[in-house]
Structure formats: C-alpha cells, structure tokens
Amino acid sequence: MSTIGYENWAVDLADVGPVYPFQGSEVLMVVLGVAFWIGWHRIQYVREGKHLEEARKQAIDHAKIQESVERY
C-alpha cells in the first residue's frame, strides 16, 4: 500500500517530487488543524469560565471564609 502513489522506489528521487504521505491534502490538514485549535480554545474558555464562576460563588460565603481562616 502506497500513500504517495509509488509502488516501486527504483527511480531517481530527484524526479519523484514530494515523498511524504498524503501529498496534496496539505490545505485540508491546515483547515482541520485550525478548526481543532479554535475549538480547543473555545472549549477551554467555557470550562474555565464555569470553574471561575463556581469559585466566585464560593468566595461570597463570608462565614465559610471566616471559619477557614479561624481554623488555622
């Protein structure tokens, strides 16, 4: 099985051109990579926002904060 279209490597490699797998699909890979990157950052932004909101809500309970401080 060849992913670059050559079954026999007994040729002059200077005439072959690119010798990496999936040649011709670079644009698709870049588009998928950028979409993954943006999606990852969006997911992280939402998850961290929820975490910070929960932390902010817990910080409002002054009695709980005072109890934690007095314990130590």
PDB file of N, H, CA, C and O in Angstrom:
ATOM      1  N   MET A   1       0.840  -1.176   0.000  1.00  0.00           N
ATOM      2  CA  MET A   1       0.000   0.000   0.000  1.00  0.00           C
ATOM      3  C   MET A   1       0.883   1.237   0.000  1.00  0.00           C
ATOM      4  O   MET A   1       1.802   1.355   0.811  1.00  0.00           O
ATOM      5  N   SER A   2       0.605   2.144  -0.900  1.00  0.00           N
ATOM      6  H   SER A   2      -0.141   2.049  -1.559  1.00  0.00           H
ATOM      7  CA  SER A   2       1.389   3.361  -1.012  1.00  0.00           C
ATOM      8  C   SER A   2       0.474   4.559  -0.848  1.00  0.00           C
ATOM      9  O   SER A   2      -0.568   4.653  -1.498  1.00  0.00           O
ATOM     10  N   THR A   3       0.870   5.475   0.027  1.00  0.00           N
ATOM     11  H   THR A   3       1.716   5.399   0.555  1.00  0.00           H
ATOM     12  CA  THR A   3       0.058   6.670   0.230  1.00  0.00           C
ATOM     13  C   THR A   3       0.511   7.822  -0.648  1.00  0.00           C
ATOM     14  O   THR A   3      -0.121   8.878  -0.651  1.00  0.00           O
ATOM     15  N   ILE A   4       1.591   7.641  -1.393  1.00  0.00           N
ATOM     16  H   ILE A   4       2.105   6.783  -1.390  1.00  0.00           H
ATOM     17  CA  ILE A   4       2.071   8.726  -2.250  1.00  0.00           C
ATOM     18  C   ILE A   4       1.998   8.359  -3.727  1.00  0.00           C
ATOM     19  O   ILE A   4       2.379   9.176  -4.565  1.00  0.00           O
ATOM     20  N   GLY A   5       1.539   7.204  -4.071  1.00  0.00           N
ATOM     21  H   GLY A   5       1.229   6.541  -3.390  1.00  0.00           H
ATOM     22  CA  GLY A   5       1.341   6.848  -5.467  1.00  0.00           C
ATOM     23  C   GLY A   5       2.479   6.092  -6.123  1.00  0.00           C
ATOM     24  O   GLY A   5       2.429   5.864  -7.332  1.00  0.00           O
ATOM     25  N   TYR A   6       3.495   5.695  -5.388  1.00  0.00           N
ATOM     26  H   TYR A   6       3.536   5.880  -4.406  1.00  0.00           H
ATOM     27  CA  TYR A   6       4.611   4.948  -5.967  1.00  0.00           C
ATOM     28  C   TYR A   6       4.640   3.547  -5.391  1.00  0.00           C
ATOM     29  O   TYR A   6       4.614   3.354  -4.175  1.00  0.00           O
ATOM     30  N   GLU A   7       4.693   2.590  -6.271  1.00  0.00           N
ATOM     31  H   GLU A   7       4.714   2.747  -7.258  1.00  0.00           H
ATOM     32  CA  GLU A   7       4.794   1.194  -5.841  1.00  0.00           C
ATOM     33  C   GLU A   7       6.241   0.708  -5.920  1.00  0.00           C
ATOM     34  O   GLU A   7       6.611  -0.245  -5.235  1.00  0.00           O
ATOM     35  N   ASN A   8       7.058   1.354  -6.749  1.00  0.00           N
ATOM     36  H   ASN A   8       6.757   2.129  -7.306  1.00  0.00           H
ATOM     37  CA  ASN A   8       8.443   0.938  -6.939  1.00  0.00           C
ATOM     38  C   ASN A   8       9.339   2.150  -6.689  1.00  0.00           C
ATOM     39  O   ASN A   8       9.175   3.193  -7.322  1.00  0.00           O
ATOM     40  N   TRP A   9      10.290   2.006  -5.760  1.00  0.00           N
ATOM     41  H   TRP A   9      10.424   1.159  -5.246  1.00  0.00           H
ATOM     42  CA  TRP A   9      11.189   3.093  -5.425  1.00  0.00           C
ATOM     43  C   TRP A   9      12.498   3.034  -6.210  1.00  0.00           C
ATOM     44  O   TRP A   9      13.448   3.738  -5.868  1.00  0.00           O
ATOM     45  N   ALA A  10      12.564   2.222  -7.234  1.00  0.00           N
ATOM     46  H   ALA A  10      11.792   1.650  -7.512  1.00  0.00           H
ATOM     47  CA  ALA A  10      13.773   2.114  -8.051  1.00  0.00           C
ATOM     48  C   ALA A  10      13.759   3.200  -9.132  1.00  0.00           C
ATOM     49  O   ALA A  10      13.855   2.900 -10.322  1.00  0.00           O
ATOM     50  N   VAL A  11      13.638   4.456  -8.712  1.00  0.00           N
ATOM     51  H   VAL A  11      13.560   4.700  -7.745  1.00  0.00           H
ATOM     52  CA  VAL A  11      13.637   5.599  -9.628  1.00  0.00           C
ATOM     53  C   VAL A  11      14.568   6.663  -9.061  1.00  0.00           C
ATOM     54  O   VAL A  11      15.012   6.566  -7.917  1.00  0.00           O
ATOM     55  N   ASP A  12      14.857   7.666  -9.860  1.00  0.00           N
ATOM     56  H   ASP A  12      14.496   7.744 -10.789  1.00  0.00           H
ATOM     57  CA  ASP A  12      15.660   8.798  -9.399  1.00  0.00           C
ATOM     58  C   ASP A  12      14.766   9.689  -8.535  1.00  0.00           C
ATOM     59  O   ASP A  12      13.784  10.243  -9.030  1.00  0.00           O
ATOM     60  N   LEU A  13      15.099   9.832  -7.248  1.00  0.00           N
ATOM     61  H   LEU A  13      15.896   9.382  -6.846  1.00  0.00           H
ATOM     62  CA  LEU A  13      14.251  10.581  -6.335  1.00  0.00           C
ATOM     63  C   LEU A  13      14.202  12.072  -6.664  1.00  0.00           C
ATOM     64  O   LEU A  13      13.302  12.766  -6.192  1.00  0.00           O
ATOM     65  N   ALA A  14      15.125  12.573  -7.446  1.00  0.00           N
ATOM     66  H   ALA A  14      15.856  12.009  -7.829  1.00  0.00           H
ATOM     67  CA  ALA A  14      15.072  13.973  -7.858  1.00  0.00           C
ATOM     68  C   ALA A  14      13.873  14.213  -8.767  1.00  0.00           C
ATOM     69  O   ALA A  14      13.353  15.328  -8.826  1.00  0.00           O
ATOM     70  N   ASP A  15      13.433  13.182  -9.471  1.00  0.00           N
ATOM     71  H   ASP A  15      13.856  12.277  -9.423  1.00  0.00           H
ATOM     72  CA  ASP A  15      12.278  13.294 -10.375  1.00  0.00           C
ATOM     73  C   ASP A  15      10.962  12.956  -9.686  1.00  0.00           C
ATOM     74  O   ASP A  15       9.892  13.154 -10.260  1.00  0.00           O
ATOM     75  N   VAL A  16      11.035  12.452  -8.474  1.00  0.00           N
ATOM     76  H   VAL A  16      11.904  12.291  -8.008  1.00  0.00           H
ATOM     77  CA  VAL A  16       9.824  11.984  -7.796  1.00  0.00           C
ATOM     78  C   VAL A  16       8.991  13.149  -7.268  1.00  0.00           C
ATOM     79  O   VAL A  16       7.771  13.147  -7.432  1.00  0.00           O
ATOM     80  N   GLY A  17       9.607  14.124  -6.651  1.00  0.00           N
ATOM     81  H   GLY A  17      10.598  14.126  -6.518  1.00  0.00           H
ATOM     82  CA  GLY A  17       8.865  15.219  -6.029  1.00  0.00           C
ATOM     83  C   GLY A  17       8.677  14.931  -4.557  1.00  0.00           C
ATOM     84  O   GLY A  17       9.560  14.349  -3.927  1.00  0.00           O
ATOM     85  N   PRO A  18       7.547  15.326  -3.995  1.00  0.00           N
ATOM     86  CA  PRO A  18       7.333  15.109  -2.565  1.00  0.00           C
ATOM     87  C   PRO A  18       7.248  13.621  -2.234  1.00  0.00           C
ATOM     88  O   PRO A  18       6.623  12.847  -2.958  1.00  0.00           O
ATOM     89  N   VAL A  19       7.890  13.234  -1.123  1.00  0.00           N
ATOM     90  H   VAL A  19       8.398  13.863  -0.535  1.00  0.00           H
ATOM     91  CA  VAL A  19       7.891  11.822  -0.738  1.00  0.00           C
ATOM     92  C   VAL A  19       7.311  11.645   0.656  1.00  0.00           C
ATOM     93  O   VAL A  19       7.757  10.779   1.410  1.00  0.00           O
ATOM     94  N   TYR A  20       6.334  12.448   0.998  1.00  0.00           N
ATOM     95  H   TYR A  20       5.972  13.150   0.386  1.00  0.00           H
ATOM     96  CA  TYR A  20       5.677  12.321   2.295  1.00  0.00           C
ATOM     97  C   TYR A  20       4.252  11.821   2.077  1.00  0.00           C
ATOM     98  O   TYR A  20       3.688  11.992   0.996  1.00  0.00           O
ATOM     99  N   PRO A  21       3.682  11.216   3.086  1.00  0.00           N
ATOM    100  CA  PRO A  21       2.345  10.645   2.909  1.00  0.00           C
ATOM    101  C   PRO A  21       1.257  11.716   2.748  1.00  0.00           C
ATOM    102  O   PRO A  21       1.382  12.832   3.252  1.00  0.00           O
ATOM    103  N   PHE A  22       0.223  11.357   2.056  1.00  0.00           N
ATOM    104  H   PHE A  22       0.121  10.450   1.646  1.00  0.00           H
ATOM    105  CA  PHE A  22      -0.966  12.189   1.842  1.00  0.00           C
ATOM    106  C   PHE A  22      -0.641  13.510   1.161  1.00  0.00           C
ATOM    107  O   PHE A  22      -1.177  14.556   1.529  1.00  0.00           O
ATOM    108  N   GLN A  23       0.239  13.459   0.167  1.00  0.00           N
ATOM    109  H   GLN A  23       0.675  12.610  -0.131  1.00  0.00           H
ATOM    110  CA  GLN A  23       0.579  14.665  -0.571  1.00  0.00           C
ATOM    111  C   GLN A  23      -0.656  15.185  -1.302  1.00  0.00           C
ATOM    112  O   GLN A  23      -1.452  14.412  -1.834  1.00  0.00           O
ATOM    113  N   GLY A  24      -0.795  16.471  -1.317  1.00  0.00           N
ATOM    114  H   GLY A  24      -0.148  17.099  -0.885  1.00  0.00           H
ATOM    115  CA  GLY A  24      -1.943  17.101  -1.953  1.00  0.00           C
ATOM    116  C   GLY A  24      -3.064  17.423  -0.976  1.00  0.00           C
ATOM    117  O   GLY A  24      -4.031  18.092  -1.340  1.00  0.00           O
ATOM    118  N   SER A  25      -2.943  16.951   0.264  1.00  0.00           N
ATOM    119  H   SER A  25      -2.158  16.408   0.560  1.00  0.00           H
ATOM    120  CA  SER A  25      -4.007  17.229   1.234  1.00  0.00           C
ATOM    121  C   SER A  25      -3.531  18.191   2.321  1.00  0.00           C
ATOM    122  O   SER A  25      -4.055  18.183   3.434  1.00  0.00           O
ATOM    123  N   GLU A  26      -2.552  19.006   2.001  1.00  0.00           N
ATOM    124  H   GLU A  26      -2.125  19.012   1.097  1.00  0.00           H
ATOM    125  CA  GLU A  26      -1.999  19.931   2.984  1.00  0.00           C
ATOM    126  C   GLU A  26      -3.025  20.981   3.397  1.00  0.00           C
ATOM    127  O   GLU A  26      -3.127  21.319   4.576  1.00  0.00           O
ATOM    128  N   VAL A  27      -3.777  21.493   2.441  1.00  0.00           N
ATOM    129  H   VAL A  27      -3.693  21.218   1.483  1.00  0.00           H
ATOM    130  CA  VAL A  27      -4.769  22.530   2.743  1.00  0.00           C
ATOM    131  C   VAL A  27      -5.837  21.963   3.674  1.00  0.00           C
ATOM    132  O   VAL A  27      -6.237  22.620   4.635  1.00  0.00           O
ATOM    133  N   LEU A  28      -6.294  20.764   3.398  1.00  0.00           N
ATOM    134  H   LEU A  28      -5.970  20.229   2.617  1.00  0.00           H
ATOM    135  CA  LEU A  28      -7.291  20.126   4.254  1.00  0.00           C
ATOM    136  C   LEU A  28      -6.746  19.945   5.668  1.00  0.00           C
ATOM    137  O   LEU A  28      -7.452  20.200   6.644  1.00  0.00           O
ATOM    138  N   MET A  29      -5.494  19.507   5.781  1.00  0.00           N
ATOM    139  H   MET A  29      -4.921  19.300   4.988  1.00  0.00           H
ATOM    140  CA  MET A  29      -4.897  19.321   7.100  1.00  0.00           C
ATOM    141  C   MET A  29      -4.762  20.642   7.851  1.00  0.00           C
ATOM    142  O   MET A  29      -4.973  20.682   9.063  1.00  0.00           O
ATOM    143  N   VAL A  30      -4.415  21.720   7.158  1.00  0.00           N
ATOM    144  H   VAL A  30      -4.244  21.689   6.173  1.00  0.00           H
ATOM    145  CA  VAL A  30      -4.299  23.034   7.791  1.00  0.00           C
ATOM    146  C   VAL A  30      -5.673  23.499   8.266  1.00  0.00           C
ATOM    147  O   VAL A  30      -5.804  24.003   9.382  1.00  0.00           O
ATOM    148  N   VAL A  31      -6.699  23.334   7.427  1.00  0.00           N
ATOM    149  H   VAL A  31      -6.593  22.925   6.520  1.00  0.00           H
ATOM    150  CA  VAL A  31      -8.051  23.740   7.810  1.00  0.00           C
ATOM    151  C   VAL A  31      -8.517  22.948   9.029  1.00  0.00           C
ATOM    152  O   VAL A  31      -9.078  23.524   9.961  1.00  0.00           O
ATOM    153  N   LEU A  32      -8.292  21.639   9.033  1.00  0.00           N
ATOM    154  H   LEU A  32      -7.837  21.171   8.276  1.00  0.00           H
ATOM    155  CA  LEU A  32      -8.670  20.811  10.185  1.00  0.00           C
ATOM    156  C   LEU A  32      -7.885  21.207  11.433  1.00  0.00           C
ATOM    157  O   LEU A  32      -8.442  21.246  12.530  1.00  0.00           O
ATOM    158  N   GLY A  33      -6.606  21.498  11.271  1.00  0.00           N
ATOM    159  H   GLY A  33      -6.153  21.466  10.380  1.00  0.00           H
ATOM    160  CA  GLY A  33      -5.783  21.911  12.404  1.00  0.00           C
ATOM    161  C   GLY A  33      -6.243  23.229  12.999  1.00  0.00           C
ATOM    162  O   GLY A  33      -6.307  23.369  14.221  1.00  0.00           O
ATOM    163  N   VAL A  34      -6.562  24.193  12.156  1.00  0.00           N
ATOM    164  H   VAL A  34      -6.510  24.080  11.163  1.00  0.00           H
ATOM    165  CA  VAL A  34      -7.034  25.489  12.647  1.00  0.00           C
ATOM    166  C   VAL A  34      -8.395  25.335  13.318  1.00  0.00           C
ATOM    167  O   VAL A  34      -8.641  25.945  14.359  1.00  0.00           O
ATOM    168  N   ALA A  35      -9.285  24.526  12.734  1.00  0.00           N
ATOM    169  H   ALA A  35      -9.085  24.031  11.888  1.00  0.00           H
ATOM    170  CA  ALA A  35     -10.602  24.290  13.345  1.00  0.00           C
ATOM    171  C   ALA A  35     -10.451  23.615  14.702  1.00  0.00           C
ATOM    172  O   ALA A  35     -11.142  23.983  15.653  1.00  0.00           O
ATOM    173  N   PHE A  36      -9.564  22.638  14.807  1.00  0.00           N
ATOM    174  H   PHE A  36      -9.003  22.339  14.035  1.00  0.00           H
ATOM    175  CA  PHE A  36      -9.313  21.975  16.085  1.00  0.00           C
ATOM    176  C   PHE A  36      -8.764  22.972  17.104  1.00  0.00           C
ATOM    177  O   PHE A  36      -9.184  22.978  18.261  1.00  0.00           O
ATOM    178  N   TRP A  37      -7.832  23.807  16.672  1.00  0.00           N
ATOM    179  H   TRP A  37      -7.491  23.802  15.732  1.00  0.00           H
ATOM    180  CA  TRP A  37      -7.207  24.798  17.556  1.00  0.00           C
ATOM    181  C   TRP A  37      -8.246  25.777  18.094  1.00  0.00           C
ATOM    182  O   TRP A  37      -8.283  26.044  19.295  1.00  0.00           O
ATOM    183  N   ILE A  38      -9.084  26.308  17.220  1.00  0.00           N
ATOM    184  H   ILE A  38      -9.054  26.091  16.244  1.00  0.00           H
ATOM    185  CA  ILE A  38     -10.122  27.251  17.657  1.00  0.00           C
ATOM    186  C   ILE A  38     -11.132  26.544  18.554  1.00  0.00           C
ATOM    187  O   ILE A  38     -11.546  27.094  19.575  1.00  0.00           O
ATOM    188  N   GLY A  39     -11.530  25.330  18.182  1.00  0.00           N
ATOM    189  H   GLY A  39     -11.194  24.883  17.353  1.00  0.00           H
ATOM    190  CA  GLY A  39     -12.468  24.569  19.008  1.00  0.00           C
ATOM    191  C   GLY A  39     -11.903  24.278  20.387  1.00  0.00           C
ATOM    192  O   GLY A  39     -12.615  24.392  21.384  1.00  0.00           O
ATOM    193  N   TRP A  40     -10.647  23.909  20.456  1.00  0.00           N
ATOM    194  H   TRP A  40     -10.068  23.816  19.646  1.00  0.00           H
ATOM    195  CA  TRP A  40      -9.997  23.623  21.738  1.00  0.00           C
ATOM    196  C   TRP A  40     -10.005  24.851  22.638  1.00  0.00           C
ATOM    197  O   TRP A  40     -10.323  24.761  23.824  1.00  0.00           O
ATOM    198  N   HIS A  41      -9.655  25.995  22.068  1.00  0.00           N
ATOM    199  H   HIS A  41      -9.397  26.068  21.104  1.00  0.00           H
ATOM    200  CA  HIS A  41      -9.646  27.215  22.866  1.00  0.00           C
ATOM    201  C   HIS A  41     -11.055  27.598  23.313  1.00  0.00           C
ATOM    202  O   HIS A  41     -11.226  28.085  24.431  1.00  0.00           O
ATOM    203  N   ARG A  42     -12.045  27.397  22.492  1.00  0.00           N
ATOM    204  H   ARG A  42     -11.907  27.002  21.584  1.00  0.00           H
ATOM    205  CA  ARG A  42     -13.429  27.693  22.875  1.00  0.00           C
ATOM    206  C   ARG A  42     -13.865  26.787  24.030  1.00  0.00           C
ATOM    207  O   ARG A  42     -14.464  27.257  24.997  1.00  0.00           O
ATOM    208  N   ILE A  43     -13.568  25.500  23.927  1.00  0.00           N
ATOM    209  H   ILE A  43     -13.082  25.118  23.141  1.00  0.00           H
ATOM    210  CA  ILE A  43     -13.924  24.560  24.994  1.00  0.00           C
ATOM    211  C   ILE A  43     -13.222  24.954  26.288  1.00  0.00           C
ATOM    212  O   ILE A  43     -13.851  24.964  27.346  1.00  0.00           O
ATOM    213  N   GLN A  44     -11.940  25.277  26.227  1.00  0.00           N
ATOM    214  H   GLN A  44     -11.429  25.269  25.368  1.00  0.00           H
ATOM    215  CA  GLN A  44     -11.194  25.672  27.424  1.00  0.00           C
ATOM    216  C   GLN A  44     -11.756  26.954  28.024  1.00  0.00           C
ATOM    217  O   GLN A  44     -11.857  27.076  29.244  1.00  0.00           O
ATOM    218  N   TYR A  45     -12.122  27.910  27.174  1.00  0.00           N
ATOM    219  H   TYR A  45     -12.040  27.811  26.182  1.00  0.00           H
ATOM    220  CA  TYR A  45     -12.672  29.176  27.651  1.00  0.00           C
ATOM    221  C   TYR A  45     -13.966  28.932  28.425  1.00  0.00           C
ATOM    222  O   TYR A  45     -14.161  29.501  29.499  1.00  0.00           O
ATOM    223  N   VAL A  46     -14.840  28.101  27.895  1.00  0.00           N
ATOM    224  H   VAL A  46     -14.682  27.638  27.023  1.00  0.00           H
ATOM    225  CA  VAL A  46     -16.113  27.815  28.559  1.00  0.00           C
ATOM    226  C   VAL A  46     -15.881  27.066  29.869  1.00  0.00           C
ATOM    227  O   VAL A  46     -16.467  27.424  30.891  1.00  0.00           O
ATOM    228  N   ARG A  47     -15.042  26.038  29.858  1.00  0.00           N
ATOM    229  H   ARG A  47     -14.566  25.747  29.028  1.00  0.00           H
ATOM    230  CA  ARG A  47     -14.797  25.247  31.070  1.00  0.00           C
ATOM    231  C   ARG A  47     -14.140  26.078  32.165  1.00  0.00           C
ATOM    232  O   ARG A  47     -14.525  25.982  33.331  1.00  0.00           O
ATOM    233  N   GLU A  48     -13.164  26.884  31.806  1.00  0.00           N
ATOM    234  H   GLU A  48     -12.851  26.962  30.860  1.00  0.00           H
ATOM    235  CA  GLU A  48     -12.503  27.713  32.804  1.00  0.00           C
ATOM    236  C   GLU A  48     -13.451  28.797  33.319  1.00  0.00           C
ATOM    237  O   GLU A  48     -13.389  29.166  34.491  1.00  0.00           O
ATOM    238  N   GLY A  49     -14.318  29.303  32.458  1.00  0.00           N
ATOM    239  H   GLY A  49     -14.368  29.003  31.505  1.00  0.00           H
ATOM    240  CA  GLY A  49     -15.304  30.285  32.896  1.00  0.00           C
ATOM    241  C   GLY A  49     -16.247  29.698  33.938  1.00  0.00           C
ATOM    242  O   GLY A  49     -16.573  30.354  34.927  1.00  0.00           O
ATOM    243  N   LYS A  50     -16.686  28.457  33.713  1.00  0.00           N
ATOM    244  H   LYS A  50     -16.421  27.924  32.910  1.00  0.00           H
ATOM    245  CA  LYS A  50     -17.549  27.788  34.692  1.00  0.00           C
ATOM    246  C   LYS A  50     -16.811  27.580  36.008  1.00  0.00           C
ATOM    247  O   LYS A  50     -17.374  27.795  37.081  1.00  0.00           O
ATOM    248  N   HIS A  51     -15.565  27.166  35.926  1.00  0.00           N
ATOM    249  H   HIS A  51     -15.108  26.991  35.054  1.00  0.00           H
ATOM    250  CA  HIS A  51     -14.761  26.935  37.125  1.00  0.00           C
ATOM    251  C   HIS A  51     -14.578  28.240  37.915  1.00  0.00           C
ATOM    252  O   HIS A  51     -14.728  28.253  39.136  1.00  0.00           O
ATOM    253  N   LEU A  52     -14.260  29.314  37.225  1.00  0.00           N
ATOM    254  H   LEU A  52     -14.138  29.303  36.233  1.00  0.00           H
ATOM    255  CA  LEU A  52     -14.070  30.593  37.904  1.00  0.00           C
ATOM    256  C   LEU A  52     -15.377  31.111  38.494  1.00  0.00           C
ATOM    257  O   LEU A  52     -15.371  31.717  39.565  1.00  0.00           O
ATOM    258  N   GLU A  53     -16.485  30.884  37.817  1.00  0.00           N
ATOM    259  H   GLU A  53     -16.489  30.392  36.946  1.00  0.00           H
ATOM    260  CA  GLU A  53     -17.781  31.307  38.345  1.00  0.00           C
ATOM    261  C   GLU A  53     -18.119  30.539  39.623  1.00  0.00           C
ATOM    262  O   GLU A  53     -18.627  31.123  40.580  1.00  0.00           O
ATOM    263  N   GLU A  54     -17.841  29.239  39.643  1.00  0.00           N
ATOM    264  H   GLU A  54     -17.428  28.764  38.866  1.00  0.00           H
ATOM    265  CA  GLU A  54     -18.064  28.446  40.857  1.00  0.00           C
ATOM    266  C   GLU A  54     -17.170  28.934  41.994  1.00  0.00           C
ATOM    267  O   GLU A  54     -17.619  29.022  43.136  1.00  0.00           O
ATOM    268  N   ALA A  55     -15.924  29.248  41.698  1.00  0.00           N
ATOM    269  H   ALA A  55     -15.559  29.176  40.769  1.00  0.00           H
ATOM    270  CA  ALA A  55     -15.004  29.751  42.714  1.00  0.00           C
ATOM    271  C   ALA A  55     -15.483  31.107  43.240  1.00  0.00           C
ATOM    272  O   ALA A  55     -15.382  31.386  44.435  1.00  0.00           O
ATOM    273  N   ARG A  56     -16.003  31.946  42.342  1.00  0.00           N
ATOM    274  H   ARG A  56     -16.085  31.720  41.371  1.00  0.00           H
ATOM    275  CA  ARG A  56     -16.504  33.251  42.766  1.00  0.00           C
ATOM    276  C   ARG A  56     -17.719  33.099  43.676  1.00  0.00           C
ATOM    277  O   ARG A  56     -17.847  33.818  44.667  1.00  0.00           O
ATOM    278  N   LYS A  57     -18.610  32.169  43.343  1.00  0.00           N
ATOM    279  H   LYS A  57     -18.507  31.586  42.537  1.00  0.00           H
ATOM    280  CA  LYS A  57     -19.796  31.938  44.168  1.00  0.00           C
ATOM    281  C   LYS A  57     -19.415  31.409  45.550  1.00  0.00           C
ATOM    282  O   LYS A  57     -20.048  31.767  46.543  1.00  0.00           O
ATOM    283  N   GLN A  58     -18.410  30.578  45.622  1.00  0.00           N
ATOM    284  H   GLN A  58     -17.896  30.287  44.815  1.00  0.00           H
ATOM    285  CA  GLN A  58     -17.975  30.045  46.907  1.00  0.00           C
ATOM    286  C   GLN A  58     -17.300  31.128  47.747  1.00  0.00           C
ATOM    287  O   GLN A  58     -17.351  31.077  48.976  1.00  0.00           O
ATOM    288  N   ALA A  59     -16.676  32.094  47.105  1.00  0.00           N
ATOM    289  H   ALA A  59     -16.634  32.135  46.107  1.00  0.00           H
ATOM    290  CA  ALA A  59     -15.976  33.154  47.832  1.00  0.00           C
ATOM    291  C   ALA A  59     -16.950  34.141  48.462  1.00  0.00           C
ATOM    292  O   ALA A  59     -16.559  34.908  49.341  1.00  0.00           O
ATOM    293  N   ILE A  60     -18.187  34.139  48.040  1.00  0.00           N
ATOM    294  H   ILE A  60     -18.505  33.515  47.325  1.00  0.00           H
ATOM    295  CA  ILE A  60     -19.173  35.074  48.586  1.00  0.00           C
ATOM    296  C   ILE A  60     -19.590  34.673  50.002  1.00  0.00           C
ATOM    297  O   ILE A  60     -20.005  35.528  50.784  1.00  0.00           O
ATOM    298  N   ASP A  61     -19.486  33.412  50.335  1.00  0.00           N
ATOM    299  H   ASP A  61     -19.149  32.717  49.699  1.00  0.00           H
ATOM    300  CA  ASP A  61     -19.906  32.922  51.651  1.00  0.00           C
ATOM    301  C   ASP A  61     -18.866  33.347  52.691  1.00  0.00           C
ATOM    302  O   ASP A  61     -17.903  32.625  52.948  1.00  0.00           O
ATOM    303  N   HIS A  62     -19.072  34.525  53.283  1.00  0.00           N
ATOM    304  H   HIS A  62     -19.855  35.111  53.074  1.00  0.00           H
ATOM    305  CA  HIS A  62     -18.100  35.093  54.219  1.00  0.00           C
ATOM    306  C   HIS A  62     -17.953  34.254  55.492  1.00  0.00           C
ATOM    307  O   HIS A  62     -16.863  34.172  56.060  1.00  0.00           O
ATOM    308  N   ALA A  63     -19.030  33.642  55.932  1.00  0.00           N
ATOM    309  H   ALA A  63     -19.915  33.708  55.472  1.00  0.00           H
ATOM    310  CA  ALA A  63     -18.951  32.803  57.132  1.00  0.00           C
ATOM    311  C   ALA A  63     -18.024  31.616  56.895  1.00  0.00           C
ATOM    312  O   ALA A  63     -17.246  31.242  57.773  1.00  0.00           O
ATOM    313  N   LYS A  64     -18.110  31.032  55.714  1.00  0.00           N
ATOM    314  H   LYS A  64     -18.742  31.336  55.001  1.00  0.00           H
ATOM    315  CA  LYS A  64     -17.249  29.895  55.387  1.00  0.00           C
ATOM    316  C   LYS A  64     -15.784  30.338  55.296  1.00  0.00           C
ATOM    317  O   LYS A  64     -14.885  29.617  55.727  1.00  0.00           O
ATOM    318  N   ILE A  65     -15.560  31.494  54.747  1.00  0.00           N
ATOM    319  H   ILE A  65     -16.291  32.080  54.397  1.00  0.00           H
ATOM    320  CA  ILE A  65     -14.190  32.026  54.647  1.00  0.00           C
ATOM    321  C   ILE A  65     -13.650  32.301  56.052  1.00  0.00           C
ATOM    322  O   ILE A  65     -12.515  31.937  56.362  1.00  0.00           O
ATOM    323  N   GLN A  66     -14.455  32.940  56.898  1.00  0.00           N
ATOM    324  H   GLN A  66     -15.377  33.235  56.646  1.00  0.00           H
ATOM    325  CA  GLN A  66     -14.012  33.245  58.258  1.00  0.00           C
ATOM    326  C   GLN A  66     -13.721  31.976  59.025  1.00  0.00           C
ATOM    327  O   GLN A  66     -12.756  31.917  59.787  1.00  0.00           O
ATOM    328  N   GLU A  67     -14.553  30.945  58.830  1.00  0.00           N
ATOM    329  H   GLU A  67     -15.336  30.992  58.211  1.00  0.00           H
ATOM    330  CA  GLU A  67     -14.332  29.661  59.503  1.00  0.00           C
ATOM    331  C   GLU A  67     -13.020  29.029  59.073  1.00  0.00           C
ATOM    332  O   GLU A  67     -12.290  28.471  59.892  1.00  0.00           O
ATOM    333  N   SER A  68     -12.722  29.121  57.765  1.00  0.00           N
ATOM    334  H   SER A  68     -13.315  29.574  57.099  1.00  0.00           H
ATOM    335  CA  SER A  68     -11.459  28.563  57.259  1.00  0.00           C
ATOM    336  C   SER A  68     -10.269  29.307  57.833  1.00  0.00           C
ATOM    337  O   SER A  68      -9.260  28.695  58.181  1.00  0.00           O
ATOM    338  N   VAL A  69     -10.380  30.619  57.932  1.00  0.00           N
ATOM    339  H   VAL A  69     -11.199  31.116  57.649  1.00  0.00           H
ATOM    340  CA  VAL A  69      -9.279  31.422  58.437  1.00  0.00           C
ATOM    341  C   VAL A  69      -9.058  31.144  59.934  1.00  0.00           C
ATOM    342  O   VAL A  69      -7.923  30.993  60.386  1.00  0.00           O
ATOM    343  N   GLU A  70     -10.143  31.081  60.677  1.00  0.00           N
ATOM    344  H   GLU A  70     -11.065  31.204  60.310  1.00  0.00           H
ATOM    345  CA  GLU A  70     -10.042  30.856  62.121  1.00  0.00           C
ATOM    346  C   GLU A  70      -9.526  29.446  62.435  1.00  0.00           C
ATOM    347  O   GLU A  70      -8.902  29.234  63.475  1.00  0.00           O
ATOM    348  N   ARG A  71      -9.776  28.510  61.567  1.00  0.00           N
ATOM    349  H   ARG A  71     -10.283  28.682  60.722  1.00  0.00           H
ATOM    350  CA  ARG A  71      -9.325  27.144  61.815  1.00  0.00           C
ATOM    351  C   ARG A  71      -7.797  27.077  61.855  1.00  0.00           C
ATOM    352  O   ARG A  71      -7.234  26.260  62.583  1.00  0.00           O
ATOM    353  N   TYR A  72      -7.129  27.919  61.088  1.00  0.00           N
ATOM    354  H   TYR A  72      -7.586  28.583  60.496  1.00  0.00           H
ATOM    355  CA  TYR A  72      -5.678  27.892  61.053  1.00  0.00           C
ATOM    356  C   TYR A  72      -5.112  29.061  61.816  1.00  0.00           C
ATOM    357  O   TYR A  72      -3.893  29.210  61.901  1.00  0.00           O
TER     358      TYR A  72
END
